[in-house]
Amino acid sequence: MHFLKIAKRYGFDKGCGWQYRSASAIVTSMKNLIKLVLLASFAVVVFIPNKVLANGLYWLLFVFMFGLLFLYYHISYWVGLKQVQSVMNETVLFSVFCGKVPPIAAEDLVRGRLVVTASKIVLFQKNSDRRRSPDPCLPVWSVEIGDITGFGLGKVVALRKGLILYLKDEGEARFTVLSMSRKKEALTSALGWSDSSGGQR
């Protein structure tokens, strides 16, 4: 009985909940480890003179640090198309990884995968707490295609370019997207439009 009370207290009695707790703990540990290694590498580059380290090793550390940054970004924010398809019942006609620009400039970008279906556009963000939901990603923003009057490409924040959705309520939704100009035709086709101004085919 005592064991059952402990199991219930920590959520081990809820099916496979313990697996998600374990997975979440592993991801958190990996992120913390990457931070520590990055800090140590930065300290080596800054405080150890160039003469002490071989020139090749010195530059190799920079490459190593960039690799760690990419890994940290991938673990923290990346949402793949297969992950989205595993939680959606609709067919995905278009998708792109992006960062939604928040209404308040001081807030951080909401990074995730923007997908277009036959009826709506949805932004999925990586699920950072698998204890609450087993899904790898969760919808955090959406809009019906019928509520979009058009879209544009250009600067969305500071020096970053991307996608701008124009909404019926005269509002806008801005997303940072790499090389969005190359994806313009695919997005137009997915929306069922003849052009970016919302003209129907």
C-alpha positions in Angstrom: 0.0 0.0 0.0 2.8 2.3 0.9 4.4 1.7 -2.6 1.0 2.5 -4.3 0.8 5.8 -2.4 4.3 6.8 -3.6 3.5 5.7 -7.2 0.3 7.8 -7.1 2.1 10.8 -5.7 4.6 10.9 -8.5 2.2 10.0 -11.3 3.5 6.5 -11.9 -0.1 5.1 -11.7 -1.3 7.0 -14.7 -0.5 4.6 -17.6 2.7 5.6 -19.2 3.0 9.0 -17.5 6.3 8.0 -16.0 7.7 7.6 -19.5 6.9 11.2 -20.4 8.3 12.4 -17.1 11.5 10.5 -17.9 11.7 11.8 -21.4 11.1 15.4 -20.2 13.8 15.0 -17.6 16.2 13.6 -20.2 15.6 16.6 -22.5 16.1 19.1 -19.7 19.3 17.3 -18.6 20.6 17.5 -22.2 19.8 21.2 -22.5 21.6 21.9 -19.2 24.6 19.8 -20.2 24.8 21.7 -23.5 24.7 25.0 -21.6 27.6 23.9 -19.3 29.7 22.7 -22.2 29.1 25.9 -24.1 30.1 27.9 -21.0 33.2 25.9 -20.6 34.1 26.2 -24.3 33.5 30.0 -24.2 35.8 30.3 -21.1 38.6 28.4 -22.9 38.3 30.6 -26.0 38.2 33.9 -24.0 40.6 33.2 -21.1 43.3 30.9 -22.6 45.7 32.8 -24.9 46.1 31.8 -28.5 49.7 30.9 -28.0 48.7 28.1 -25.5 46.2 26.5 -27.9 47.1 25.2 -31.4 45.6 27.5 -34.1 43.6 24.6 -35.5 42.2 23.6 -32.1 41.3 27.2 -31.4 39.1 27.5 -34.5 37.8 24.0 -34.0 36.3 25.2 -30.7 34.3 27.8 -32.5 32.9 25.2 -34.9 32.1 23.0 -31.9 30.3 25.9 -30.1 28.2 26.6 -33.2 27.3 22.9 -33.4 26.2 22.9 -29.8 24.1 26.1 -30.4 22.4 24.4 -33.3 21.7 21.2 -31.2 20.3 23.3 -28.4 18.0 25.2 -30.8 16.9 21.9 -32.4 16.1 20.3 -29.0 14.3 23.4 -27.7 12.3 24.6 -30.7 12.3 22.3 -33.8 8.9 20.8 -34.9 9.0 18.4 -37.8 6.3 17.9 -40.3 5.9 14.2 -39.2 5.3 15.4 -35.7 2.5 17.7 -36.8 0.9 15.0 -39.0 0.8 12.7 -36.0 -1.5 15.0 -34.1 -3.6 16.4 -37.0 -6.6 14.8 -38.7 -6.4 17.1 -41.7 -4.1 16.8 -44.7 -1.2 19.3 -44.6 -0.9 21.2 -47.9 2.0 23.4 -46.9 4.3 23.8 -44.0 7.3 25.9 -42.9 9.3 26.3 -39.8 9.0 29.9 -38.5 8.9 32.3 -35.6 5.6 34.2 -34.9 6.3 37.8 -34.0 4.5 38.6 -30.7 2.4 41.7 -30.3 4.7 43.1 -27.6 8.3 43.7 -28.9 9.9 42.7 -25.6 8.5 39.1 -25.9 10.4 36.3 -27.6 9.4 34.8 -30.9 6.9 31.8 -30.8 8.9 29.3 -32.8 7.3 26.3 -34.4 5.9 24.9 -37.6 3.2 26.8 -39.5 1.0 24.5 -41.5 -1.8 25.1 -44.0 -4.8 22.8 -44.4 -7.9 23.1 -46.6 -9.6 25.2 -44.0 -7.1 26.9 -41.8 -3.6 27.9 -40.9 -2.2 26.6 -37.6 1.1 27.2 -35.7 2.4 24.2 -33.8 4.9 24.6 -31.0 7.1 21.9 -29.5 5.5 20.4 -26.4 7.9 21.1 -23.6 5.8 19.3 -20.9 5.0 15.7 -22.1 3.5 15.0 -18.6 0.4 17.1 -19.4 0.1 15.8 -23.0 1.9 13.0 -24.8 1.7 14.9 -28.1 5.1 16.0 -29.5 3.7 19.4 -30.5 0.7 21.5 -29.7 -1.3 24.1 -31.6 -0.7 27.6 -30.2 -2.3 29.8 -32.8 -4.7 29.4 -35.7 -6.8 31.3 -38.2 -9.5 30.2 -40.7 -8.4 30.8 -44.3 -11.7 32.6 -44.9 -10.5 35.2 -42.3 -7.4 36.0 -44.3 -7.6 38.7 -47.0 -4.1 38.2 -48.4 -0.4 37.8 -47.5 2.8 39.7 -48.1 6.6 39.1 -47.9 9.0 41.5 -46.4 10.6 42.8 -43.1 8.6 41.5 -40.1 10.8 42.5 -37.2 14.1 44.3 -37.0 16.3 43.1 -39.8 14.5 39.8 -40.3 12.2 39.0 -43.3 9.3 36.7 -43.5 5.6 36.3 -44.0 2.8 38.7 -43.2 -0.8 37.5 -43.1 -3.5 40.2 -43.5 -6.7 39.5 -41.6 -10.3 40.6 -42.0 -10.3 42.5 -38.7 -7.5 44.7 -40.2 -5.0 42.9 -38.0 -1.8 41.2 -39.1 0.1 38.1 -38.1 3.8 38.2 -38.8 6.3 35.3 -39.0 10.0 35.1 -39.5 10.7 32.6 -42.3 14.0 31.9 -44.1 13.8 32.3 -47.9 10.0 32.8 -47.8 10.1 34.3 -51.3 11.0 30.8 -52.7 7.9 29.4 -51.0 5.4 32.0 -52.2 4.0 30.0 -55.0 3.6 26.9 -52.9 1.8 28.9 -50.2 -0.5 30.5 -52.8 -1.4 27.1 -54.2 -2.1 25.6 -50.7 -4.5 28.5 -49.9 -6.3 27.9 -53.2 -5.7 31.4 -54.4 -4.6 32.7 -57.8 -2.3 35.3 -56.2 -1.2 36.6 -52.8 -4.1 39.2 -52.6 -6.6 36.4 -51.8 -8.0 35.9 -55.3 -9.7 32.6 -55.6 -8.9 30.2 -58.4 
